[in-house]
Amino acid sequence: MFGIGMPELLIILVIVFLIFGANRLPEIGAGIGKAIRNFKKSIKESPEIDVTPKKENEHIKSNKK
């Protein structure tokens, strides 16, 4: 149905290389890798709920003095 072959991938890589340059490609790859790792980590972990009360009242009181 929708397949990307080797020629299409090469064209995309050349376009990305021309837009970002050789210096930025490792930074982009590292950023994408970190994002994927964090996404997988967030899916596997159970959600933690923070039930500690916020200290807004103390902040308001200290400003009134």
N, CA, C and O atoms as a GROMACS GRO file, in nm:
protein
  260
    1MET      N    1   0.084  -0.119   0.000
    1MET     CA    2   0.000   0.000   0.000
    1MET      C    3   0.088   0.125   0.000
    1MET      O    4   0.105   0.189  -0.104
    2PHE      N    5   0.144   0.159   0.115
    2PHE     CA    6   0.231   0.276   0.124
    2PHE      C    7   0.368   0.228   0.166
    2PHE      O    8   0.389   0.193   0.282
    3GLY      N    9   0.459   0.225   0.074
    3GLY     CA   10   0.592   0.178   0.105
    3GLY      C   11   0.696   0.280   0.063
    3GLY      O   12   0.686   0.341  -0.043
    4ILE      N   13   0.794   0.296   0.148
    4ILE     CA   14   0.904   0.385   0.115
    4ILE      C   15   1.025   0.298   0.085
    4ILE      O   16   1.073   0.224   0.171
    5GLY      N   17   1.071   0.308  -0.035
    5GLY     CA   18   1.185   0.229  -0.077
    5GLY      C   19   1.316   0.302  -0.053
    5GLY      O   20   1.319   0.412   0.002
    6MET      N   21   1.423   0.240  -0.096
    6MET     CA   22   1.556   0.296  -0.076
    6MET      C   23   1.575   0.429  -0.151
    6MET      O   24   1.632   0.521  -0.093
    7PRO      N   25   1.530   0.443  -0.276
    7PRO     CA   26   1.548   0.572  -0.344
    7PRO      C   27   1.477   0.688  -0.273
    7PRO      O   28   1.529   0.799  -0.266
    8GLU      N   29   1.357   0.661  -0.222
    8GLU     CA   30   1.284   0.766  -0.152
    8GLU      C   31   1.354   0.806  -0.023
    8GLU      O   32   1.361   0.925   0.010
    9LEU      N   33   1.406   0.707   0.051
    9LEU     CA   34   1.479   0.737   0.175
    9LEU      C   35   1.605   0.818   0.147
    9LEU      O   36   1.637   0.910   0.222
   10LEU      N   37   1.674   0.786   0.040
   10LEU     CA   38   1.795   0.862   0.005
   10LEU      C   39   1.761   1.006  -0.030
   10LEU      O   40   1.834   1.098   0.010
   11ILE      N   41   1.654   1.027  -0.102
   11ILE     CA   42   1.613   1.163  -0.138
   11ILE      C   43   1.578   1.241  -0.012
   11ILE      O   44   1.616   1.358   0.001
   12ILE      N   45   1.505   1.179   0.080
   12ILE     CA   46   1.468   1.246   0.205
   12ILE      C   47   1.593   1.280   0.287
   12ILE      O   48   1.603   1.390   0.341
   13LEU      N   49   1.688   1.186   0.296
   13LEU     CA   50   1.811   1.212   0.370
   13LEU      C   51   1.894   1.324   0.309
   13LEU      O   52   1.952   1.404   0.381
   14VAL      N   53   1.899   1.331   0.177
   14VAL     CA   54   1.972   1.439   0.111
   14VAL      C   55   1.906   1.573   0.141
   14VAL      O   56   1.975   1.671   0.167
   15ILE      N   57   1.775   1.579   0.136
   15ILE     CA   58   1.704   1.704   0.165
   15ILE      C   59   1.728   1.747   0.310
   15ILE      O   60   1.754   1.864   0.336
   16VAL      N   61   1.720   1.653   0.403
   16VAL     CA   62   1.746   1.684   0.544
   16VAL      C   63   1.889   1.732   0.562
   16VAL      O   64   1.914   1.828   0.636
   17PHE      N   65   1.983   1.667   0.495
   17PHE     CA   66   2.124   1.706   0.503
   17PHE      C   67   2.144   1.848   0.451
   17PHE      O   68   2.220   1.925   0.510
   18LEU      N   69   2.077   1.883   0.342
   18LEU     CA   70   2.091   2.017   0.286
   18LEU      C   71   2.028   2.124   0.376
   18LEU      O   72   2.080   2.235   0.386
   19ILE      N   73   1.918   2.090   0.440
   19ILE     CA   74   1.849   2.188   0.524
   19ILE      C   75   1.926   2.212   0.654
   19ILE      O   76   1.949   2.327   0.691
   20PHE      N   77   1.965   2.105   0.723
   20PHE     CA   78   2.023   2.119   0.856
   20PHE      C   79   2.175   2.121   0.856
   20PHE      O   80   2.234   2.176   0.949
   21GLY      N   81   2.240   2.063   0.760
   21GLY     CA   82   2.385   2.059   0.756
   21GLY      C   83   2.440   1.942   0.835
   21GLY      O   84   2.368   1.876   0.911
   22ALA      N   85   2.568   1.916   0.815
   22ALA     CA   86   2.631   1.799   0.876
   22ALA      C   87   2.650   1.816   1.026
   22ALA      O   88   2.650   1.717   1.099
   23ASN      N   89   2.667   1.937   1.073
   23ASN     CA   90   2.692   1.960   1.215
   23ASN      C   91   2.570   1.936   1.301
   23ASN      O   92   2.582   1.892   1.415
   24ARG      N   93   2.453   1.965   1.249
   24ARG     CA   94   2.331   1.955   1.329
   24ARG      C   95   2.270   1.816   1.329
   24ARG      O   96   2.190   1.785   1.418
   25LEU      N   97   2.303   1.730   1.234
   25LEU     CA   98   2.240   1.598   1.226
   25LEU      C   99   2.262   1.513   1.350
   25LEU      O  100   2.166   1.450   1.395
   26PRO      N  101   2.382   1.507   1.410
   26PRO     CA  102   2.396   1.428   1.534
   26PRO      C  103   2.312   1.483   1.649
   26PRO      O  104   2.259   1.406   1.729
   27GLU      N  105   2.301   1.615   1.657
   27GLU     CA  106   2.218   1.676   1.762
   27GLU      C  107   2.071   1.639   1.744
   27GLU      O  108   2.001   1.610   1.841
   28ILE      N  109   2.026   1.641   1.621
   28ILE     CA  110   1.886   1.607   1.592
   28ILE      C  111   1.860   1.460   1.624
   28ILE      O  112   1.758   1.426   1.684
   29GLY      N  113   1.954   1.373   1.584
   29GLY     CA  114   1.940   1.230   1.614
   29GLY      C  115   1.938   1.203   1.763
   29GLY      O  116   1.858   1.122   1.810
   30ALA      N  117   2.025   1.270   1.838
   30ALA     CA  118   2.028   1.251   1.984
   30ALA      C  119   1.898   1.300   2.047
   30ALA      O  120   1.846   1.236   2.138
   31GLY      N  121   1.847   1.411   1.999
   31GLY     CA  122   1.721   1.464   2.052
   31GLY      C  123   1.604   1.372   2.025
   31GLY      O  124   1.518   1.353   2.111
   32ILE      N  125   1.599   1.315   1.907
   32ILE     CA  126   1.491   1.222   1.873
   32ILE      C  127   1.503   1.095   1.957
   32ILE      O  128   1.402   1.041   2.002
   33GLY      N  129   1.627   1.047   1.977
   33GLY     CA  130   1.648   0.929   2.061
   33GLY      C  131   1.604   0.950   2.205
   33GLY      O  132   1.541   0.863   2.264
   34LYS      N  133   1.636   1.067   2.261
   34LYS     CA  134   1.594   1.099   2.398
   34LYS      C  135   1.443   1.107   2.407
   34LYS      O  136   1.384   1.060   2.504
   35ALA      N  137   1.381   1.166   2.308
   35ALA     CA  138   1.236   1.179   2.308
   35ALA      C  139   1.169   1.042   2.304
   35ALA      O  140   1.071   1.018   2.376
   36ILE      N  141   1.219   0.953   2.222
   36ILE     CA  142   1.161   0.818   2.213
   36ILE      C  143   1.182   0.743   2.344
   36ILE      O  144   1.090   0.676   2.392
   37ARG      N  145   1.302   0.755   2.403
   37ARG     CA  146   1.328   0.688   2.532
   37ARG      C  147   1.236   0.739   2.641
   37ARG      O  148   1.181   0.660   2.718
   38ASN      N  149   1.219   0.871   2.648
   38ASN     CA  150   1.130   0.928   2.750
   38ASN      C  151   0.985   0.886   2.729
   38ASN      O  152   0.912   0.862   2.825
   39PHE      N  153   0.944   0.877   2.603
   39PHE     CA  154   0.807   0.835   2.574
   39PHE      C  155   0.785   0.691   2.618
   39PHE      O  156   0.684   0.661   2.680
   40LYS      N  157   0.880   0.602   2.585
   40LYS     CA  158   0.867   0.462   2.625
   40LYS      C  159   0.868   0.449   2.777
   40LYS      O  160   0.793   0.370   2.834
   41LYS      N  161   0.954   0.526   2.842
   41LYS     CA  162   0.964   0.524   2.988
   41LYS      C  163   0.834   0.570   3.053
   41LYS      O  164   0.790   0.512   3.152
   42SER      N  165   0.772   0.673   2.997
   42SER     CA  166   0.648   0.725   3.055
   42SER      C  167   0.532   0.627   3.036
   42SER      O  168   0.440   0.624   3.117
   43ILE      N  169   0.536   0.548   2.930
   43ILE     CA  170   0.430   0.450   2.908
   43ILE      C  171   0.442   0.335   3.006
   43ILE      O  172   0.341   0.286   3.056
   44LYS      N  173   0.566   0.290   3.034
   44LYS     CA  174   0.588   0.175   3.121
   44LYS      C  175   0.568   0.206   3.269
   44LYS      O  176   0.526   0.119   3.345
   45GLU      N  177   0.596   0.330   3.311
   45GLU     CA  178   0.585   0.365   3.452
   45GLU      C  179   0.440   0.387   3.492
   45GLU      O  180   0.358   0.431   3.412
   46SER      N  181   0.412   0.354   3.618
   46SER     CA  182   0.278   0.382   3.669
   46SER      C  183   0.270   0.530   3.701
   46SER      O  184   0.369   0.590   3.742
   47PRO      N  185   0.155   0.589   3.682
   47PRO     CA  186   0.144   0.732   3.707
   47PRO      C  187   0.157   0.763   3.856
   47PRO      O  188   0.098   0.696   3.940
   48GLU      N  189   0.235   0.864   3.887
   48GLU     CA  190   0.252   0.907   4.024
   48GLU      C  191   0.170   1.033   4.045
   48GLU      O  192   0.176   1.128   3.967
   49ILE      N  193   0.095   1.032   4.152
   49ILE     CA  194   0.009   1.146   4.182
   49ILE      C  195   0.069   1.220   4.301
   49ILE      O  196   0.094   1.161   4.406
   50ASP      N  197   0.092   1.348   4.283
   50ASP     CA  198   0.148   1.431   4.390
   50ASP      C  199   0.032   1.483   4.474
   50ASP      O  200  -0.051   1.560   4.426
   51VAL      N  201   0.027   1.441   4.601
   51VAL     CA  202  -0.084   1.481   4.688
   51VAL      C  203  -0.039   1.580   4.795
   51VAL      O  204  -0.116   1.610   4.886
   52THR      N  205   0.083   1.630   4.784
   52THR     CA  206   0.127   1.729   4.882
   52THR      C  207   0.056   1.860   4.856
   52THR      O  208   0.042   1.903   4.742
   53PRO      N  209   0.010   1.925   4.964
   53PRO     CA  210  -0.063   2.051   4.945
   53PRO      C  211   0.032   2.162   4.900
   53PRO      O  212   0.148   2.167   4.940
   54LYS      N  213  -0.020   2.248   4.817
   54LYS     CA  214   0.059   2.362   4.772
   54LYS      C  215   0.061   2.467   4.882
   54LYS      O  216  -0.032   2.476   4.962
   55LYS      N  217   0.166   2.544   4.886
   55LYS     CA  218   0.183   2.643   4.991
   55LYS      C  219   0.152   2.782   4.939
   55LYS      O  220   0.231   2.874   4.960
   56GLU      N  221   0.040   2.799   4.873
   56GLU     CA  222   0.002   2.929   4.819
   56GLU      C  223  -0.032   3.025   4.932
   56GLU      O  224   0.001   3.143   4.925
   57ASN      N  225  -0.099   2.975   5.036
   57ASN     CA  226  -0.141   3.063   5.144
   57ASN      C  227  -0.020   3.125   5.214
   57ASN      O  228  -0.025   3.243   5.249
   58GLU      N  229   0.086   3.050   5.235
   58GLU     CA  230   0.205   3.104   5.299
   58GLU      C  231   0.270   3.210   5.211
   58GLU      O  232   0.320   3.310   5.262
   59HIS      N  233   0.269   3.188   5.080
   59HIS     CA  234   0.327   3.285   4.987
   59HIS      C  235   0.246   3.415   4.991
   59HIS      O  236   0.304   3.524   4.988
   60ILE      N  237   0.116   3.405   4.996
   60ILE     CA  238   0.030   3.524   4.999
   60ILE      C  239   0.050   3.598   5.132
   60ILE      O  240   0.059   3.721   5.133
   61LYS      N  241   0.058   3.525   5.242
   61LYS     CA  242   0.077   3.589   5.372
   61LYS      C  243   0.210   3.662   5.380
   61LYS      O  244   0.217   3.771   5.437
   62SER      N  245   0.316   3.604   5.323
   62SER     CA  246   0.447   3.667   5.331
   62SER      C  247   0.452   3.794   5.246
   62SER      O  248   0.530   3.884   5.276
   63ASN      N  249   0.372   3.802   5.141
   63ASN     CA  250   0.369   3.922   5.057
   63ASN      C  251   0.294   4.037   5.124
   63ASN      O  252   0.321   4.153   5.095
   64LYS      N  253   0.200   4.005   5.212
   64LYS     CA  254   0.119   4.109   5.278
   64LYS      C  255   0.195   4.181   5.387
   64LYS      O  256   0.156   4.291   5.425
   65LYS      N  257   0.302   4.123   5.440
   65LYS     CA  258   0.377   4.184   5.550
   65LYS      C  259   0.449   4.308   5.509
   65LYS      O  260   0.517   4.370   5.591
   0.00000   0.00000   0.00000
